[in-house]
Amino acid sequence: MRNLEDIDLSSQVFDEMYNLRFLLIHNSTDGSNKVHFPNGLNCIPGELRILNWRKCPLRVLPSNFNSNELVKLDLSGSNIEQLWDVTKPAPKLKWLDLSWCENLTRIPNLSDFPLLVEGSGMPPNEFRIYLPGNKIPEWFSYQSLESSINIKVLRNDLVNSKFMGFAICVVFGVDENNTCELFTLGVGCVIKTCNVHWHYRTQYWRNLPNVFIDSDHMLLGYCSFYSGNLMKLPAGDSDYVDISIEFKMLDDHNQLKRCAVHPIYAEEPIEIIGATIQEIGETSGRRSD
């Protein structure tokens, strides 16, 4: 559909396509949406495996959509506000792209998508998500307006491998009318008492070039603990070990405004992904004059 003029489709267009497995709707070469559903959409076939519909004009997917067979879902740049009923699972979903869905207000609990992280190709000790906003969730136990944070961890938790790493949150601003394609953040961690170092580096490529960024953004992520050289950990009178975490923006266009850390232990659930965008912060925070 790359070369079509604007086209209006019936709300019943997919009603009889019971065996449809693959649906790919392209937009024009200038990126504008050409496919419209003025009366909404009745259904999406329940046997669908792949739905690739960038700049989808719908605000919500049909409520009767059966996501049990879905493997890949790409709705990047769409008007979508939420995917479907939050209680509806997608047990086979391996790929999900909701980047640049500026109206998105809620996502399902990603724990209902058991194959999603496994299929993402990301290392098992790495997690990250970028989104507009500037409000750090309250459950982060250590917060700072500087670029570094010092925390204390029980010595026994390090030795017994109960301490897994950190949930991290960083708020950063961008230069006026910034069109850079890459955000890069470096995180350095040091156990001061034995000079153990480990590092976390994350990059985010924007997939929509020439789009101006005019609001604060934030990174939510997970930094896995590196347990090497713990044999250097000296015996001491204190039950706690000091760990220093330093954050640094590794490009010239972004300014770090505040940061936060929360220690993660083996017996604790990680609930970063389950937070809604409203809980994290504003969704379209424009700079005030």
C-alpha positions as CSV (number, residue, x, y, z in Angstrom):
1,M,0.0,0.0,0.0
2,R,3.0,2.3,-0.3
3,N,1.8,4.3,-3.3
4,L,-1.9,4.5,-2.5
5,E,-3.8,7.7,-1.9
6,D,-5.9,7.9,1.3
7,I,-8.2,5.0,1.6
8,D,-11.2,4.4,3.9
9,L,-11.9,0.8,4.8
10,S,-15.0,-0.8,6.2
11,S,-15.2,-1.8,9.8
12,Q,-16.0,-5.3,8.6
13,V,-13.0,-5.7,6.3
14,F,-11.5,-8.6,8.3
15,D,-14.7,-10.2,9.5
16,E,-14.5,-13.2,7.1
17,M,-10.7,-13.6,7.1
18,Y,-10.7,-16.4,9.7
19,N,-7.4,-17.9,8.5
20,L,-5.4,-14.7,8.1
21,R,-1.9,-15.3,9.6
22,F,0.1,-12.3,8.5
23,L,-1.0,-8.7,8.2
24,L,1.4,-6.0,7.1
25,I,0.1,-2.5,6.3
26,H,2.6,0.0,4.9
27,N,2.2,3.7,4.9
28,S,3.4,6.1,2.2
29,T,7.0,6.9,1.7
30,D,6.6,10.2,3.5
31,G,5.5,8.2,6.6
32,S,1.9,9.6,6.7
33,N,-1.0,7.2,7.4
34,K,-3.0,6.4,4.3
35,V,-5.3,3.7,5.7
36,H,-8.3,4.9,7.7
37,F,-11.2,3.3,9.5
38,P,-13.8,6.0,9.9
39,N,-16.3,3.6,11.6
40,G,-13.7,1.8,13.6
41,L,-12.7,-1.9,13.2
42,N,-14.9,-4.8,14.2
43,C,-12.3,-7.5,14.6
44,I,-8.8,-8.7,14.0
45,P,-8.6,-12.4,13.0
46,G,-7.8,-14.6,16.0
47,E,-5.4,-16.8,14.1
48,L,-3.1,-13.8,13.3
49,R,0.6,-14.5,14.0
50,I,2.2,-11.2,12.8
51,L,0.6,-7.8,12.9
52,N,2.9,-5.1,11.5
53,W,0.9,-1.8,11.4
54,R,3.0,1.2,12.0
55,K,1.1,4.5,12.4
56,C,-2.1,2.6,13.1
57,P,-4.9,5.2,13.3
58,L,-6.9,3.2,15.9
59,R,-7.0,4.3,19.5
60,V,-7.6,0.8,20.8
61,L,-7.5,-2.6,19.2
62,P,-10.9,-4.4,19.0
63,S,-12.0,-5.8,22.4
64,N,-12.7,-9.2,20.9
65,F,-9.1,-9.6,19.5
66,N,-7.8,-13.0,20.5
67,S,-4.1,-12.6,21.1
68,N,-3.3,-16.2,21.9
69,E,-1.5,-16.9,18.6
70,L,0.2,-13.5,18.2
71,V,4.0,-13.7,17.8
72,K,5.0,-10.2,16.6
73,L,3.2,-6.9,17.1
74,D,4.6,-3.7,15.7
75,L,2.4,-0.6,16.3
76,S,5.2,2.0,16.4
77,G,4.1,5.6,15.8
78,S,0.4,4.8,16.2
79,N,-2.5,6.6,17.9
80,I,-3.0,3.6,20.2
81,E,-3.9,4.4,23.8
82,Q,-3.8,0.8,25.1
83,L,-3.5,-2.6,23.5
84,W,-6.3,-4.6,24.9
85,D,-7.9,-5.7,28.2
86,V,-5.0,-5.9,30.7
87,T,-6.1,-9.4,31.7
88,K,-5.8,-10.9,28.2
89,P,-2.6,-12.9,27.8
90,A,-0.4,-13.3,24.8
91,P,1.6,-16.5,25.6
92,K,3.4,-16.7,22.2
93,L,4.4,-13.0,21.8
94,K,8.1,-12.6,21.2
95,W,8.3,-9.1,19.7
96,L,6.5,-5.9,20.8
97,D,7.2,-2.4,19.4
98,L,5.2,0.5,20.8
99,S,7.9,3.2,20.2
100,W,6.6,6.7,19.5
101,C,3.0,5.8,20.5
102,E,2.6,9.3,22.0
103,N,-1.0,8.7,23.2
104,L,-0.2,5.4,25.0
105,T,-1.5,5.6,28.6
106,R,-1.3,1.9,29.6
107,I,0.4,-1.3,28.7
108,P,-0.5,-4.8,29.8
109,N,1.5,-6.6,32.5
110,L,4.4,-7.9,30.5
111,S,4.7,-10.9,32.9
112,D,1.8,-12.2,30.8
113,F,4.1,-12.4,27.8
114,P,6.5,-15.1,29.0
115,L,8.5,-15.3,25.7
116,L,8.9,-11.5,25.2
117,V,12.2,-11.0,27.0
118,E,13.5,-14.3,25.9
119,G,12.8,-13.4,22.3
120,S,14.1,-9.9,22.5
121,G,17.8,-10.9,22.0
122,M,18.8,-8.8,25.0
123,P,21.2,-10.3,27.6
124,P,19.4,-11.8,30.6
125,N,21.1,-9.3,32.9
126,E,19.9,-6.2,30.9
127,F,16.6,-4.4,30.8
128,R,15.8,-0.9,29.7
129,I,12.9,1.3,28.6
130,Y,12.9,5.0,27.6
131,L,9.8,7.2,27.7
132,P,8.8,10.9,28.1
133,G,8.5,12.1,31.7
134,N,10.4,13.5,34.7
135,K,8.9,12.0,37.8
136,I,10.9,9.2,39.4
137,P,8.6,6.5,41.0
138,E,8.4,6.7,44.7
139,W,9.5,3.1,45.3
140,F,13.1,4.0,44.4
141,S,14.8,4.0,47.8
142,Y,17.8,6.2,46.8
143,Q,17.3,9.4,44.8
144,S,19.6,12.3,44.0
145,L,19.8,15.5,42.1
146,E,23.5,14.8,41.5
147,S,25.1,12.3,39.1
148,S,26.1,9.8,41.8
149,I,24.5,7.8,44.6
150,N,26.0,5.9,47.5
151,I,24.1,2.9,49.0
152,K,24.8,0.4,51.6
153,V,24.3,-3.4,51.1
154,L,24.5,-6.1,53.7
155,R,27.9,-7.9,53.5
156,N,26.2,-11.3,53.9
157,D,23.9,-10.5,51.0
158,L,26.9,-10.0,48.7
159,V,28.7,-13.1,49.9
160,N,25.5,-15.3,49.7
161,S,24.5,-14.0,46.3
162,K,21.2,-12.6,47.5
163,F,22.0,-9.2,46.1
164,M,21.2,-9.3,42.4
165,G,21.8,-5.7,41.2
166,F,20.0,-2.4,40.9
167,A,16.9,-1.0,39.4
168,I,17.9,2.4,38.0
169,C,16.0,5.5,36.9
170,V,17.6,8.5,35.2
171,V,15.8,11.7,34.1
172,F,17.6,13.7,31.4
173,G,16.8,16.8,29.4
174,V,17.7,17.5,25.8
175,D,18.9,20.6,24.0
176,E,16.3,22.7,22.3
177,N,15.2,21.3,18.9
178,N,17.5,18.3,19.3
179,T,17.4,15.8,16.4
180,C,20.2,13.5,17.5
181,E,19.5,9.9,16.8
182,L,21.2,8.4,19.8
183,F,20.9,8.6,23.6
184,T,23.8,7.0,25.5
185,L,24.0,6.5,29.3
186,G,26.9,5.0,31.2
187,V,26.6,3.6,34.7
188,G,29.7,2.8,36.8
189,C,29.5,0.9,40.1
190,V,32.3,0.5,42.6
191,I,32.4,-1.5,45.9
192,K,34.7,0.9,47.7
193,T,36.1,-1.5,50.3
194,C,37.6,-3.9,47.8
195,N,37.8,-1.8,44.6
196,V,35.5,-4.0,42.6
197,H,34.2,-2.3,39.5
198,W,31.4,-3.1,37.1
199,H,29.7,-1.1,34.3
200,Y,26.4,-0.8,32.6
201,R,26.1,1.0,29.2
202,T,22.8,1.5,27.4
203,Q,22.0,3.1,24.1
204,Y,18.7,4.1,22.5
205,W,18.3,4.6,18.8
206,R,15.3,6.7,17.7
207,N,13.7,5.1,14.7
208,L,11.9,8.2,13.5
209,P,14.5,10.7,12.1
210,N,13.9,14.4,12.0
211,V,11.5,14.4,15.0
212,F,12.3,17.1,17.5
213,I,12.5,16.2,21.1
214,D,11.1,19.0,23.3
215,S,10.5,17.3,26.7
216,D,12.4,15.6,29.5
217,H,12.9,11.8,29.0
218,M,13.7,9.1,31.5
219,L,15.4,5.7,31.5
220,L,14.2,2.8,33.6
221,G,16.6,-0.1,33.6
222,Y,18.2,-2.9,35.5
223,C,22.0,-3.2,36.2
224,S,23.1,-6.7,37.1
225,F,25.6,-7.1,40.0
226,Y,29.1,-8.3,38.9
227,S,30.3,-10.6,41.7
228,G,33.9,-11.1,40.5
229,N,36.7,-10.4,42.9
230,L,34.5,-10.6,45.9
231,M,37.3,-12.7,47.4
232,K,39.0,-9.3,47.9
233,L,36.1,-8.2,50.2
234,P,37.9,-7.7,53.5
235,A,36.5,-8.8,56.8
236,G,35.3,-5.8,58.9
237,D,33.3,-4.7,61.9
238,S,30.5,-3.3,59.8
239,D,27.7,-5.4,58.6
240,Y,27.3,-3.2,55.5
241,V,29.4,-2.5,52.4
242,D,29.4,0.9,50.7
243,I,28.7,0.8,46.9
244,S,29.0,4.0,44.8
245,I,27.0,4.3,41.6
246,E,27.8,7.1,39.1
247,F,25.7,8.1,36.1
248,K,27.0,9.9,33.0
249,M,25.4,10.9,29.7
250,L,27.9,10.0,27.0
251,D,26.7,12.4,24.3
252,D,26.7,16.2,23.9
253,H,22.9,16.7,23.6
254,N,21.5,15.5,26.9
255,Q,21.8,16.7,30.4
256,L,21.3,14.5,33.4
257,K,18.8,16.0,35.8
258,R,18.3,13.4,38.5
259,C,18.9,9.8,39.2
260,A,17.6,7.0,41.4
261,V,18.6,3.5,42.5
262,H,16.8,0.6,44.2
263,P,18.7,-2.5,45.3
264,I,17.2,-5.8,44.0
265,Y,17.4,-9.0,46.1
266,A,16.7,-12.6,45.0
267,E,13.6,-12.9,47.2
268,E,12.0,-9.7,45.9
269,P,9.8,-9.3,42.8
270,I,10.8,-6.8,40.2
271,E,7.8,-4.7,39.2
272,I,9.4,-2.1,37.0
273,I,7.6,-3.1,33.8
274,G,4.2,-3.3,35.5
275,A,4.1,0.4,36.2
276,T,1.7,2.5,34.0
277,I,2.9,5.6,32.3
278,Q,0.8,7.7,34.6
279,E,2.6,6.3,37.6
280,I,6.0,7.0,36.1
281,G,5.3,10.6,35.0
282,E,3.9,12.9,32.4
283,T,3.5,11.5,28.9
284,S,4.0,14.7,26.9
285,G,5.8,17.1,29.1
286,R,6.5,20.1,27.0
287,R,9.1,22.6,28.0
288,S,7.5,25.6,29.7
289,D,8.4,29.1,28.5
